[in-house]
């Protein structure tokens, strides 16, 4: 992985570290095995930076690898982390992808917090 890819991983780690404790790039970050690049108590994040394309591409193989790593790496409480795929294209746009079930769980959690704040 080039320095720009590692800079992207560091950026993700710093940003998520503002709200998540112990966010850091992983030992395998930047490796050839496509393991997670950023890890927190609640999230495993795989980062991809493609300097050649404007399209955002997540292969099925990469998605399956992330999903497998989520199951293999529960947090200290034994709960599964949420797998997130972060992709940056040559125009430096960034998107993230998560499973529909994880997205819906996040929305429900946010709405539940808002409901509690109104009371």
Kinemage of the C-alpha trace (Angstrom):
@kinemage 1
@onewidth
@group {chain A} dominant
@subgroup {mainchain}
@vectorlist {calphas} color= white
{ca unk a 1} P 0.000 0.000 0.000
{ca unk a 2} L 1.270 3.458 -0.780
{ca unk a 3} L 1.617 6.330 1.673
{ca unk a 4} L -1.670 7.867 0.508
{ca unk a 5} L -3.486 4.681 1.485
{ca unk a 6} L -1.858 4.732 4.916
{ca unk a 7} L -2.715 8.436 5.279
{ca unk a 8} L -6.349 7.546 4.516
{ca unk a 9} L -6.325 4.879 7.231
{ca unk a 10} L -4.759 7.313 9.713
{ca unk a 11} L -7.406 9.918 8.817
{ca unk a 12} L -10.222 7.418 9.450
{ca unk a 13} L -8.608 6.354 12.727
{ca unk a 14} L -8.232 9.949 13.949
{ca unk a 15} L -11.781 10.928 12.982
{ca unk a 16} L -13.487 7.915 14.536
{ca unk a 17} L -11.189 8.256 17.540
{ca unk a 18} L -12.971 11.498 18.413
{ca unk a 19} L -16.047 9.500 19.429
{ca unk a 20} L -14.753 5.947 19.866
{ca unk a 21} L -12.213 4.971 22.496
{ca unk a 22} L -9.074 3.163 21.418
{ca unk a 23} L -9.379 3.768 17.687
{ca unk a 24} L -6.181 2.871 15.903
{ca unk a 25} L -4.794 1.451 12.737
{ca unk a 26} L -4.105 -2.237 13.088
{ca unk a 27} L -0.839 -4.123 12.911
{ca unk a 28} L -1.991 -5.609 9.601
{ca unk a 29} L -2.935 -2.185 8.253
{ca unk a 30} L -1.628 -1.714 4.750
{ca unk a 31} L -0.942 -5.411 4.379
{ca unk a 32} L -1.632 -7.577 1.392
{ca unk a 33} L -4.221 -9.750 3.141
{ca unk a 34} L -7.047 -7.167 3.095
{ca unk a 35} L -7.599 -7.506 6.815
{ca unk a 36} L -9.175 -4.661 8.710
{ca unk a 37} L -7.194 -1.419 8.743
{ca unk a 38} L -8.807 0.438 11.652
{ca unk a 39} L -10.193 -1.162 14.780
{ca unk a 40} L -12.212 0.195 17.689
{ca unk a 41} L -14.219 -1.471 20.390
{ca unk a 42} L -17.326 -1.331 18.177
{ca unk a 43} L -16.039 -1.254 14.587
{ca unk a 44} L -13.737 -3.028 12.157
{ca unk a 45} L -12.980 -0.783 9.206
{ca unk a 46} L -11.456 -1.845 5.911
{ca unk a 47} L -10.056 1.111 3.929
{ca unk a 48} L -9.547 1.180 0.166
{ca unk a 49} L -7.996 4.091 -1.713
{ca unk a 50} L -8.076 3.904 -5.493
{ca unk a 51} L -6.050 6.658 -7.138
{ca unk a 52} L -6.969 5.451 -10.635
{ca unk a 53} L -10.765 5.373 -10.622
{ca unk a 54} L -13.644 7.723 -9.951
{ca unk a 55} L -15.997 4.787 -9.381
{ca unk a 56} L -16.353 3.263 -5.950
{ca unk a 57} L -15.683 -0.451 -6.171
{ca unk a 58} L -16.106 -2.982 -3.397
{ca unk a 59} L -15.602 -6.520 -4.579
{ca unk a 60} L -17.645 -9.395 -3.189
{ca unk a 61} L -14.389 -11.040 -2.134
{ca unk a 62} L -13.379 -7.958 -0.084
{ca unk a 63} L -16.849 -7.681 1.474
{ca unk a 64} L -16.819 -11.371 2.429
{ca unk a 65} L -13.342 -11.001 3.969
{ca unk a 66} L -14.528 -8.072 6.113
{ca unk a 67} L -17.656 -9.988 7.148
{ca unk a 68} L -15.506 -12.970 8.107
{ca unk a 69} L -13.170 -10.775 10.165
{ca unk a 70} L -16.139 -9.332 12.060
{ca unk a 71} L -17.124 -12.828 13.175
{ca unk a 72} L -13.533 -13.817 14.028
{ca unk a 73} L -12.837 -10.673 16.076
{ca unk a 74} L -15.547 -9.995 18.673
{ca unk a 75} L -14.869 -7.189 21.131
{ca unk a 76} L -13.881 -7.781 24.755
{ca unk a 77} L -17.532 -8.194 25.759
{ca unk a 78} L -17.964 -10.969 23.206
{ca unk a 79} L -20.193 -8.788 21.007
{ca unk a 80} L -19.579 -8.514 17.295
{ca unk a 81} L -18.154 -5.309 15.923
{ca unk a 82} L -19.804 -3.539 12.997
{ca unk a 83} L -17.915 -4.045 9.755
{ca unk a 84} L -17.438 -0.872 7.735
{ca unk a 85} L -15.901 -0.503 4.310
{ca unk a 86} L -14.440 2.970 3.662
{ca unk a 87} L -13.570 3.777 0.049
{ca unk a 88} L -11.781 6.836 -1.334
{ca unk a 89} L -11.624 7.465 -5.086
{ca unk a 90} L -9.192 9.448 -7.229
{ca unk a 91} L -11.345 12.580 -6.802
{ca unk a 92} L -10.858 12.140 -3.040
{ca unk a 93} L -14.547 11.516 -2.406
{ca unk a 94} L -15.125 9.130 0.487
{ca unk a 95} L -18.039 6.776 1.049
{ca unk a 96} L -18.646 4.059 3.584
{ca unk a 97} L -20.610 0.868 3.199
{ca unk a 98} L -22.185 -1.220 5.934
{ca unk a 99} L -24.698 -4.028 5.887
{ca unk a 100} L -28.359 -3.059 5.833
{ca unk a 101} L -28.939 -4.695 9.227
{ca unk a 102} L -26.094 -2.705 10.807
{ca unk a 103} L -27.393 0.499 9.205
{ca unk a 104} L -30.911 -0.091 10.529
{ca unk a 105} L -29.549 -0.874 14.001
{ca unk a 106} L -27.632 2.437 13.968
{ca unk a 107} L -30.742 4.358 12.906
{ca unk a 108} L -32.797 2.700 15.652
{ca unk a 109} L -30.120 3.527 18.236
{ca unk a 110} L -29.975 7.169 17.135
{ca unk a 111} L -33.766 7.490 17.171
{ca unk a 112} L -33.953 5.849 20.605
{ca unk a 113} L -31.405 8.365 21.976
{ca unk a 114} L -33.370 11.262 20.473
{ca unk a 115} L -36.589 9.956 22.022
{ca unk a 116} L -34.894 9.718 25.424
{ca unk a 117} L -33.564 13.278 25.119
{ca unk a 118} L -37.059 14.652 24.468
{ca unk a 119} L -38.426 13.233 27.699
